[in-house]
Amino acid sequence: MPEGSRIVRLADVWKTCNKIRAAAFRVGLNLWDFYRPLDPEGNSLISESKFVSVLAGPLRSVIGLSDAEIAQLADYFRAQDGRVLYHQLCQIVHGEDDGGRERTSAECILEACPPPPEPACHKLDIWQMRRLCCLLATIAQRDIPLKPYFQDYELVAKNDGRITFAHFARILNYIGVLVSPEDFNLLVRKFIKDSYTLDYVEFIKAVEAVKKEGIRGLGPEYNNPAALIDTTLPKIVRPEIEAGLSTAPLGALDVFHPALQGPKPSRHLLDLMLRVQEFVLQRRVRVSEFFRDYDPLNSGRISPQQFRRALDVMGFGAILSDLDMLCITRHYIDPNQPDRVCWRTFEDDCDQVFTIKELEKHPEVSAGGVAAAVSELPPLGSAAEHGGPSPMELDQAQEALLRVRAACAERSLDLRPAFGEHDEHNNGHVSRAQVRRVLARLGILVTAAQVRALETRYLDDCGFHYVALLDELEERPAESATIAGPAPAPRRPQQSTVDPLETDIVQILAKIKGKMVREGVRPREFLSQFDPRRELIISRADFYRGLGAAGLALSPREMDTLIEVFCSPGRRRYVEYERFCSTVGEALTQGGLERAPLLEPVPHVPTIDSPLNFLNFEERNIVANALTKLAKFPDQLSNILEVFKDIDKERCGTIPRISVERALCQRNLLQLVSAREREIIYKCFGYRRGCGDEVNYRALCNALDVLFATSAQPC
């Protein structure tokens, strides 16, 4: 193989250098003594023949290098003029050798002309120097071999002991030395050489000095040997927090750390159970599913440890403390077996918000009273939960509310977008610090006492309820203080027209199937409990009650239509719920697949279409032509989806028509379609929200992307 076609591999060169280093350590040879006499000029360059003659001559038997390894070394350390840089090989094996080398004239010139003074930005004061010394001592304590990592970089970059800031940070991160940005800036300011490199040789020397001589090896810069080798400040001892005492005697605070919150007062068992029922109702929790696995014999009793574990799994730790859970556990302990808890009784109490067990035995009982009581509970953690604010606090809150209302009316301020920027979860709450930040940014001058009064009125466990504040800021007409006159005679109710959708069984079943697919509702689980003898039929009242517990919100006319379709032929007062469940169950699975193994089931896709956005043949052609025009500028080119999202502050996917036109005008797309085409597009992607019609901009953007992707693109 010719000499120019050799492939020099860094791993092989590094392996050869390790072999030379091992031989030098074993027999105590020094390459400087062999190569220095061959370089009388002292320029660190010798011919290739001289370089090879040393390794292949007197040192072949000592080191044991082959001809291929010697050739690889010569190729790797060869300069552009053909000579070899033996100085780099000796530095890798032995390090710098300043003692045996004579001083050159260039070094004398450097002594005569000293280097310029160090910039002021590189100097460290006494406190920064002590912090840097602590950091170096902390790194030295870990006893990490730093030199091999920097030597790998030196072999690749062929530098003179310098390394870039980014690679220096990369090496520290790789070996596990994680430093803060402030400490890294101190290291850079101490060992910097120019605008983008630092001297890692001096850094390694400083760490080695600490390893050998302790912290005094850093020199006179560190004059406090009794200090701790740590750059982090110790935690402040707060005995009142560790003891669970309240910080109210310290006065009003502007620091809102969770550790400074006072202990929550104890609550009565009835209040605890109401909160538990509220939690179960809001999240639709089936309590029996969490206890059934702990009771294989179905005895209705488990151990207190298992009961507490099930409560934690259900998520009650978010609303109940350890003492509250202990109170509930003790209440449901079996009186005959003190080491067992009656979880069936606890389940019946929790499920009262949905239905009352054995309601057929008590026909005079009206269901729904517990759910109504739970719905009237005040927000968790609010002042209304503990008896409400005092009259003085109410007066201060009203005074602050009037001042905020006057400032908003005088300068036409809108607080909703200002608070909405900080409401990341879109739940109508912000933190206490964010309330002060919003008021200060808008220039609404309220005193600290008035802000605390507002917090007393609108604060709960989720934060500051700014939506309630905005609702009360709206001025309402004053109510008349005069005595109301006689009530007018009631008018005859006008005969309302029957909506054809409420009597169409296909639309009703499509509505139920869509809710099953979106929310995972299983009506059979709620209806089968009313059929203990498995007759596959239940009464109309139980059918109505079961669908209500499942969350299927149907109007009375829709419910009557559904009952008439699925009523039992021989018993008109009963409903065949099994036939109903099989019909709506087609949205989740397809029956009879075992008889057709080659049939591929098609999943049910719920739709939001309605007669309001029905298009005839002519309108469909107009929409197709208009979308073809707009598809030339999809979201990939126009980025119109971001404009829609900026307008949609509530992230509901629909915006008014005027907002759509504003977005199209902003992206210069409004001129592509006529007014009639826009109206039909709005009708095609329309969605009824509240009392107005809006446009589903997400479906519009998806349609434009599909048309752009499927249309023939020019090559």
C-alpha positions in Angstrom: 0.0 0.0 0.0 1.5 3.4 -0.9 2.3 5.8 1.8 -0.3 8.4 0.9 -3.1 5.9 1.1 -2.7 5.0 4.8 -5.7 5.6 6.9 -4.7 6.9 10.4 -7.2 6.0 13.1 -7.2 8.0 16.3 -8.0 4.9 18.4 -4.9 3.1 17.1 -2.7 6.1 17.6 -4.0 6.5 21.2 -3.3 2.8 21.8 0.3 3.1 20.6 0.8 6.2 22.8 -0.5 4.2 25.8 2.0 1.4 24.9 4.9 3.9 24.9 3.6 5.5 28.1 3.5 2.0 29.8 7.0 1.2 28.7 8.3 4.6 29.9 6.8 4.0 33.3 8.1 0.5 33.4 11.8 1.1 32.6 12.0 4.8 33.3 13.0 6.0 29.8 12.6 9.6 28.6 11.9 10.3 24.9 13.2 13.9 25.4 16.7 12.5 25.9 16.6 10.7 22.6 15.0 13.3 20.4 16.5 16.6 21.8 20.0 15.9 20.5 18.5 15.4 17.0 16.9 18.9 17.1 19.8 21.4 17.6 17.7 24.4 16.5 15.0 23.7 19.1 12.1 24.2 16.7 10.4 20.9 17.7 10.7 19.5 14.2 12.9 16.6 12.9 13.0 14.6 9.7 10.9 11.5 9.4 14.0 9.3 9.1 15.3 10.6 12.4 11.9 10.1 14.1 11.7 6.5 12.9 15.3 5.7 13.6 14.8 6.3 17.4 11.6 4.1 17.7 12.9 1.4 15.3 16.4 1.5 16.6 17.4 1.5 20.3 13.8 1.6 21.6 12.4 -1.3 19.5 13.3 -3.9 22.0 12.2 -1.7 25.0 8.8 -0.6 23.7 8.1 -3.3 21.2 6.4 -1.3 18.4 5.8 -2.8 15.0 6.6 -1.0 11.7 2.9 -0.3 11.1 2.5 1.4 14.5 5.7 3.5 13.9 4.4 4.5 10.5 1.0 5.5 12.0 2.8 7.7 14.6 4.8 9.4 11.9 1.7 10.0 9.7 -0.2 11.4 12.7 2.5 13.9 13.9 3.7 14.9 10.4 3.7 18.6 9.7 2.9 20.2 6.3 6.5 20.3 5.2 7.1 16.6 5.7 8.9 16.8 9.0 7.6 15.3 12.2 6.5 17.2 15.4 8.2 15.0 18.0 7.5 17.6 20.6 3.8 16.7 20.6 4.5 13.0 21.1 6.8 13.7 24.0 4.2 16.0 25.6 1.5 13.3 25.4 3.8 10.7 26.9 5.7 12.7 29.5 4.1 16.2 29.7 5.9 19.5 29.4 9.7 19.5 29.8 10.8 23.0 30.6 13.9 22.0 32.7 16.1 20.5 30.0 15.2 23.0 27.2 17.3 26.1 26.8 15.7 29.4 26.8 15.2 30.8 23.3 15.5 34.4 22.2 11.8 34.7 21.9 11.3 34.0 25.6 13.8 36.6 26.4 11.9 39.1 24.3 8.7 38.2 26.2 10.5 39.0 29.5 11.7 42.3 28.2 8.2 43.2 27.0 5.7 41.9 29.6 2.2 41.0 28.6 -0.6 43.6 28.9 -2.3 43.9 32.2 -5.3 41.6 32.9 -8.7 43.2 32.1 -10.7 44.4 35.0 -13.6 42.1 34.2 -11.3 39.1 34.8 -10.3 40.1 38.3 -12.1 38.5 41.2 -12.7 40.1 44.6 -12.0 38.3 47.8 -15.5 36.9 48.2 -15.5 35.5 44.6 -12.1 34.1 45.1 -13.2 32.3 48.3 -16.2 30.9 46.5 -14.1 29.7 43.6 -11.7 28.0 46.1 -14.6 26.3 47.7 -15.8 25.1 44.3 -12.3 23.7 43.4 -12.1 22.0 46.8 -15.5 20.4 46.2 -14.4 19.1 42.8 -11.2 17.8 44.2 -13.0 15.9 47.0 -14.7 13.6 44.4 -11.3 12.3 43.3 -12.2 12.2 39.5 -9.3 11.7 37.0 -9.7 14.9 34.9 -6.5 14.7 32.8 -7.6 11.9 30.4 -10.8 13.7 29.4 -8.9 16.8 28.4 -6.1 14.8 26.7 -8.7 13.3 24.4 -9.7 16.8 23.4 -6.0 17.7 23.0 -5.4 14.8 20.6 -8.3 15.8 18.4 -7.9 19.6 18.5 -4.0 19.6 18.6 -4.1 22.7 20.8 -1.6 24.1 23.3 -3.6 23.6 26.5 -6.6 25.7 25.6 -10.2 24.6 25.3 -13.4 26.4 24.3 -16.1 27.4 26.9 -18.7 25.0 25.4 -16.4 22.0 25.4 -15.2 22.7 28.9 -18.8 22.8 30.1 -19.5 19.6 28.1 -16.6 17.7 29.8 -17.8 18.9 33.3 -21.3 17.7 32.6 -20.1 14.3 31.2 -18.0 13.5 34.3 -20.9 14.5 36.6 -19.5 17.8 38.0 -22.7 19.9 37.8 -22.1 23.6 38.7 -24.4 26.5 38.7 -24.2 29.3 36.0 -22.6 31.6 38.6 -19.9 29.1 39.6 -19.2 28.4 35.9 -18.7 32.1 35.2 -16.2 32.2 38.1 -14.2 29.3 36.6 -14.2 31.1 33.2 -13.1 34.4 34.7 -10.3 32.7 36.6 -8.8 30.5 33.8 -9.7 32.5 30.7 -7.0 33.0 28.0 -8.8 34.9 25.3 -12.4 35.7 24.3 -13.5 32.1 23.7 -11.0 29.7 25.3 -9.6 29.0 28.8 -6.5 27.3 30.1 -7.5 23.8 31.3 -3.9 23.0 32.3 -4.1 25.6 35.0 -7.5 24.3 36.1 -6.1 20.7 36.4 -3.1 22.0 38.3 -5.3 23.9 40.8 -7.4 20.7 41.4 -4.3 18.6 41.8 -2.9 21.1 44.3 -6.0 20.7 46.5 -5.7 16.9 46.3 -2.1 16.9 47.4 -1.9 19.8 50.0 -5.6 20.2 50.9 -7.3 23.5 50.7 -4.2 25.4 51.6 -2.7 24.3 48.2 -4.8 27.0 46.5 -2.4 29.6 47.7 -2.8 32.9 49.6 -6.1 33.7 47.9 -7.9 31.4 50.4 -7.2 32.8 53.9 -10.0 31.1 55.8 -9.2 27.4 56.3 -11.9 26.9 58.9 -14.7 27.6 56.4 -16.9 24.8 55.0 -16.1 23.4 51.6 -19.5 24.2 50.2 -20.9 27.0 48.1 -24.5 26.5 49.2 -26.0 28.5 52.1 -27.4 26.5 54.9 -31.2 26.4 55.4 -32.6 28.8 57.9 -33.9 27.1 61.0 -37.7 27.7 61.3 -38.9 25.9 64.5 -42.4 27.4 64.2 -42.9 25.8 60.8 -41.5 22.4 61.9 -43.9 22.5 64.9 -46.9 23.4 62.7 -47.5 26.7 64.4 -49.3 29.6 62.6 -47.4 32.6 61.2 -50.3 34.9 61.9 -48.6 36.6 64.9 -45.9 37.8 62.5 -48.4 40.0 60.7 -49.3 40.3 57.0 -46.7 38.8 54.7 -46.0 39.3 51.0 -44.3 36.0 50.7 -46.7 33.2 49.6 -44.6 30.0 50.2 -46.6 26.8 51.1 -44.5 26.4 54.2 -45.8 29.7 55.6 -49.4 28.7 55.4 -51.1 28.0 58.7 -52.4 24.6 59.7 -55.9 23.8 58.5 -58.6 23.7 61.1 -60.2 20.4 62.0 -63.5 19.6 60.3 -66.6 17.8 61.5 -67.3 14.3 60.1 -70.4 15.5 58.3 -68.4 18.2 56.5 -65.7 15.6 55.5 -68.3 13.2 54.0 -69.9 16.1 52.1 -66.5 16.9 50.6 -66.0 13.2 49.8 -69.3 13.0 48.1 -68.5 16.2 46.1 -65.2 14.6 45.0 -67.0 11.4 43.9 -69.7 13.3 42.0 -67.3 15.6 40.1 -65.0 12.8 39.0 -67.7 10.1 38.6 -65.7 7.7 40.8 -67.0 4.1 41.2 -66.0 3.5 44.8 -66.5 -0.3 44.8 -63.9 -0.8 42.1 -61.1 0.3 44.5 -62.2 -1.9 47.4 -63.3 -5.0 45.6 -59.8 -6.4 45.1 -59.0 -6.2 48.9 -62.2 -8.3 49.7 -62.0 -11.6 47.8 -64.6 -13.2 50.0 -67.0 -10.3 49.4 -67.6 -9.9 53.1 -67.8 -6.1 53.0 -65.0 -5.7 55.5 -61.3 -5.0 55.0 -58.4 -4.0 57.2 -57.8 -0.3 58.1 -54.5 -0.3 56.2 -56.2 -1.5 53.0 -59.0 1.0 53.5 -56.5 3.9 53.8 -54.6 2.6 50.8 -57.8 2.6 48.7 -58.5 6.1 49.7 -55.1 7.2 48.6 -55.5 5.5 45.2 -58.9 7.2 44.7 -57.2 10.6 45.1 -58.7 11.8 48.4 -55.3 13.0 49.5 -55.9 16.1 47.5 -58.8 17.2 49.7 -58.3 15.4 53.0 -55.4 15.4 55.5 -54.1 12.5 57.4 -56.2 13.4 60.4 -59.3 13.6 58.2 -58.7 10.2 56.7 -58.1 8.7 60.2 -61.4 10.2 61.4 -63.3 8.6 58.4 -61.6 5.3 59.0 -62.6 5.2 62.7 -66.2 6.1 61.9 -66.6 3.1 59.6 -64.9 0.5 61.9 -67.0 -2.6 62.4 -68.4 -2.6 66.1 -68.1 -6.4 66.2 -64.6 -6.5 64.7 -62.5 -3.5 65.7 -59.8 -4.5 63.3 -62.1 -4.3 60.3 -63.6 -1.4 58.3 -67.1 -1.7 56.7 -66.3 -0.4 53.2 -69.7 -1.4 51.9 -71.3 1.2 54.2 -68.8 3.8 53.0 -69.6 3.0 49.4 -73.4 3.4 50.0 -72.8 6.8 51.7 -70.7 7.9 48.8 -73.1 6.7 46.1 -76.0 8.7 47.5 -75.0 11.5 45.2 -76.0 9.2 42.2 -78.8 7.1 43.6 -80.1 5.6 46.8 -79.8 1.9 47.3 -83.0 -0.1 47.7 -85.1 2.9 46.6 -87.9 0.5 45.6 -88.5 -0.3 49.3 -89.1 3.4 50.2 -91.4 5.0 47.5 -91.9 8.1 49.6 -88.2 9.1 49.5 -87.2 11.6 46.8 -83.8 11.0 45.2 -81.5 13.9 44.5 -81.4 15.7 47.9 -77.7 14.7 48.5 -76.6 15.9 45.1 -78.4 19.2 45.7 -76.7 19.7 49.1 -73.3 18.9 47.6 -73.8 21.4 44.8 -74.4 24.2 47.3 -71.1 23.6 49.1 -68.8 26.6 49.0 -65.4 26.3 47.3 -62.8 24.3 49.2 -60.5 26.6 51.2 -62.6 29.7 50.8 -63.7 32.0 53.6 -67.3 30.9 53.2 -66.3 27.4 54.2 -65.3 28.7 57.7 -68.4 30.8 58.4 -67.7 33.6 55.9 -65.7 36.9 56.2 -66.5 39.3 59.0 -68.5 42.5 58.4 -65.3 44.6 58.5 -63.6 42.4 55.9 -66.7 42.6 53.7 -66.6 46.4 53.9 -62.9 46.5 53.0 -63.5 44.1 50.1 -66.4 46.3 48.8 -64.2 49.4 49.1 -61.4 47.7 47.1 -63.9 46.5 44.5 -65.3 50.0 44.0 -61.8 51.4 43.6 -60.9 48.7 41.0 -64.2 49.3 39.2 -63.6 53.0 39.1 -60.1 52.6 37.7 -61.3 50.2 35.0 -64.2 52.5 34.0 -62.1 55.6 33.9 -59.3 54.2 31.7 -61.4 51.5 29.9 -59.3 48.7 31.2 -60.1 45.0 30.5 -58.8 42.7 33.3 -59.9 39.5 31.6 -56.9 39.2 29.1 -54.5 40.4 31.8 -55.5 37.6 34.2 -55.9 35.1 31.3 -52.2 35.4 30.5 -51.4 33.9 33.9 -54.2 31.3 33.9 -52.2 28.4 32.4 -54.8 25.7 33.3 -57.8 27.8 32.2 -59.7 27.1 35.4 -60.4 30.7 36.4 -57.7 30.9 39.1 -54.4 32.7 39.4 -51.8 32.9 42.3 -51.7 35.6 44.9 -48.5 37.1 43.5 -49.9 37.2 40.0 -52.9 39.3 41.3 -50.5 41.9 42.6 -48.5 41.8 39.4 -51.5 42.4 37.2 -52.8 45.3 39.3 -49.4 46.9 39.4 -48.9 46.5 35.7 -52.2 48.1 34.8 -51.6 51.0 37.3 -54.6 50.2 39.6 -53.6 51.7 42.9 -54.9 49.7 45.8 -53.5 49.4 49.2 -52.1 46.2 50.6 -55.0 45.9 53.1 -57.5 46.2 50.3 -55.7 43.5 48.3 -55.8 41.2 51.3 -59.5 42.0 51.7 -60.1 40.9 48.1 -58.1 37.7 48.8 -60.4 37.0 51.8 -63.4 37.2 49.5 -62.2 35.4 46.4 -59.4 33.1 47.6 -59.7 29.3 47.8 -57.5 26.2 47.5 -57.1 26.6 43.8 -55.9 30.3 44.1 -57.5 33.6 43.5 -60.9 33.2 41.7 -60.6 36.1 39.3 -63.7 35.1 37.3 -65.9 35.9 40.3 -64.1 39.2 40.6 -64.8 40.1 37.0 -68.4 39.1 37.3 -68.9 41.5 40.2 -67.0 44.3 38.5 -69.8 44.5 35.9 -72.2 47.3 37.0 -75.9 46.2 37.2 -78.9 48.5 37.3 -80.0 49.4 40.8 -83.0 47.6 42.1 -86.1 49.6 42.9 -86.8 50.1 46.6 -90.5 50.6 46.2 -93.1 47.9 47.0 -93.7 45.7 44.1 -97.2 45.9 42.5 -99.5 42.9 41.9 -98.0 40.3 39.6 -99.4 40.4 36.1 -101.8 37.7 35.1 -100.0 34.7 33.7 -100.2 34.5 29.9 -101.2 31.4 28.2 -98.1 29.4 27.1 -97.6 29.6 23.4 -97.6 26.4 21.6 -94.0 25.7 21.0 -93.1 24.0 17.8 -91.7 20.5 18.1 -88.1 20.1 17.2 -87.9 17.2 14.6 -84.5 16.2 16.1 -86.1 15.4 19.4 -88.5 12.8 17.8 -85.9 11.3 15.4 -84.7 8.1 17.0 -81.7 8.0 14.6 -80.5 11.4 15.8 -81.1 10.4 19.5 -79.1 7.2 19.1 -76.3 9.1 17.3 -76.2 11.5 20.2 -75.9 8.7 22.7 -73.2 6.9 20.6 -71.2 10.0 20.3 -71.2 10.5 24.1 -70.2 6.8 24.6 -67.2 7.2 22.2 -66.0 10.5 23.6 -66.4 9.9 27.3 -66.4 6.1 27.6 -69.9 5.8 29.1 -71.2 2.3 29.5 -75.1 2.4 29.9 -75.3 -1.3 30.7 -73.4 -0.8 34.0 -75.9 1.7 35.2 -79.1 -0.1 34.0 -78.3 -3.7 34.9 -78.3 -2.9 38.7 -82.1 -2.4 38.4 -82.6 -5.9 37.1 -81.6 -8.3 39.9 -83.5 -11.3 38.4 -82.0 -10.8 34.9 -85.3 -10.4 33.1 -83.6 -8.0 30.6 -86.4 -5.5 31.2 -86.7 -2.7 33.8 -89.3 -0.1 34.6 -89.5 3.2 32.8 -88.6 5.1 36.0 -85.5 2.9 36.6 -84.5 3.4 32.9 -84.8 7.2 33.3 -82.9 7.1 36.5 -80.1 4.8 35.1 -79.5 7.1 32.0 -79.4 10.1 34.3 -76.8 8.5 36.5 -74.7 7.6 33.4 -74.6 11.3 32.4 -76.7 11.0 29.2 -78.4 14.3 29.2 -81.6 13.9 27.1 -84.6 16.2 27.0 -87.9 14.9 28.2 -89.2 14.5 24.6 -86.1 12.6 23.6 -86.4 10.4 26.6 -90.1 9.7 25.7 -89.2 8.8 22.1 -86.4 6.5 23.3 -88.7 4.7 25.8 -91.4 4.3 23.2 -89.0 2.7 20.7 -87.5 0.2 23.2 -90.5 -0.5 25.4 -91.5 -4.2 25.9 -94.3 -5.3 23.5 -96.1 -7.4 26.2 -95.5 -5.0 29.1 -95.7 -1.4 28.1 -94.6 -0.1 31.4 -91.2 -1.7 31.1 -88.2 -1.1 28.8 -86.0 -3.7 27.1 -82.7 -2.2 28.2 -80.7 -5.1 26.8 -81.9 -4.4 23.3 -81.1 -0.7 23.9 -77.6 -1.5 25.2 -76.9 -3.8 22.2 -78.1 -1.1 19.8 -75.9 1.7 21.2 -73.1 -0.8 21.9 -72.4 -0.9 18.1 -70.5 2.3 18.6 -67.8 0.4 20.6 -67.9 -3.1 19.1 -69.7 -5.1 16.4 -71.7 -8.2 17.2 -71.4 -11.5 15.4 -67.8 -11.2 14.4 -67.1 -14.8 15.3 -69.3 -15.8 12.3 -67.4 -13.6 9.9 -63.7 -13.9 10.6 -62.7 -12.0 7.4 -64.9 -9.0 8.2 -62.9 -5.9 9.4 -64.8 -3.8 11.9 -65.1 -0.1 11.3 -64.9 2.1 14.4 -67.8 4.6 15.0 -66.7 8.2 14.5 -69.1 10.7 16.2 -70.0 13.8 14.3 -71.1 17.2 15.3 -73.1 17.9 12.1 -76.6 19.2 12.5 -79.4 20.5 10.1 -77.9 24.0 10.6 -74.9 23.2 8.4 -76.6 21.0 5.8 -75.6 21.9 2.3 -77.4 21.1 -1.0 -75.7 20.2 -4.2 -75.2 23.7 -5.4 -73.8 24.9 -2.0 -71.4 21.9 -1.9 -70.0 22.9 -5.3 -69.5 26.4 -4.2 -67.7 25.3 -1.0 -65.5 22.9 -3.0 -64.4 25.7 -5.3 -63.8 28.1 -2.4 -61.7 25.6 -0.5 -59.7 24.8 -3.6 -58.8 28.5 -3.7 -57.8 28.7 -0.1 -56.0 25.3 -0.2 -53.2 27.0 -2.2 -52.3 28.8 1.0 -52.6 26.2 3.8 -51.4 26.5 7.3 -47.9 25.4 6.2 -47.6 28.5 4.1 -49.9 31.1 5.7 -49.6 30.0 9.4 -53.2 31.0 9.8 -53.8 28.5 12.6 -51.7 30.6 15.0 -53.9 33.6 14.2 -57.0 31.6 15.0 -55.5 30.3 18.3 -54.6 33.9 19.3 -58.3 34.9 18.8 -59.6 31.8 20.6 -58.7 32.8 24.2 -60.8 30.0 25.7 -59.2 27.2 23.5 -62.6 25.8 22.6 -62.0 25.4 18.8 -64.6 27.8 17.6 -64.6 31.5 17.1 -67.3 34.0 15.7 -67.6 34.7 12.0 -66.3 38.3 12.3 -63.1 36.9 13.9 -62.6 34.5 11.0 -62.9 37.3 8.5 -60.4 39.3 10.6 -57.9 36.4 10.5 -58.4 35.9 6.8 -57.8 39.6 6.1 -54.6 39.5 8.3 -53.2 36.7 6.1 -54.4 38.4 2.8 -56.8 35.5 2.1 -60.1 37.4 2.3 -59.8 38.7 -1.2 -59.6 35.1 -2.7 -63.3 34.3 -1.9 -66.5 36.2 -2.5 -69.0 37.1 0.2 -71.4 34.3 -0.9 -68.6 31.8 -0.7 -67.6 33.0 2.8 -71.2 32.6 4.0 -71.5 29.1 2.7 -68.1 28.2 4.2 -69.2 29.5 7.6 -72.4 27.4 7.2 -70.4 24.3 6.3 -68.1 24.6 9.3 -70.7 26.2 11.6 -71.2 25.2 15.2 -74.0 26.3 17.5 -72.5 27.6 20.7 -74.9 29.2 23.2 -77.2 31.6 21.3 -75.0 32.3 18.4 -73.3 30.5 15.4 -69.6 30.2 15.4 -67.0 28.6 13.0 -65.0 25.5 13.7 -61.6 26.8 12.6 -59.8 23.5 13.4 -61.9 21.5 10.9 -61.4 24.3 8.4 -57.6 24.2 8.7 -57.6 20.4 8.6 -59.7 20.4 5.4 -57.2 22.9 3.8 -54.3 20.7 4.8 -55.9 17.6 3.3 -56.7 19.4 0.0 -53.2 20.8 -0.2 -51.6 17.3 0.4 -53.9 15.5 -2.0 -53.9 18.0 -4.9 -51.3 17.7 -7.6 -48.3 19.7 -6.7 -45.9 21.1 -9.5 -42.6 19.2 -9.7 
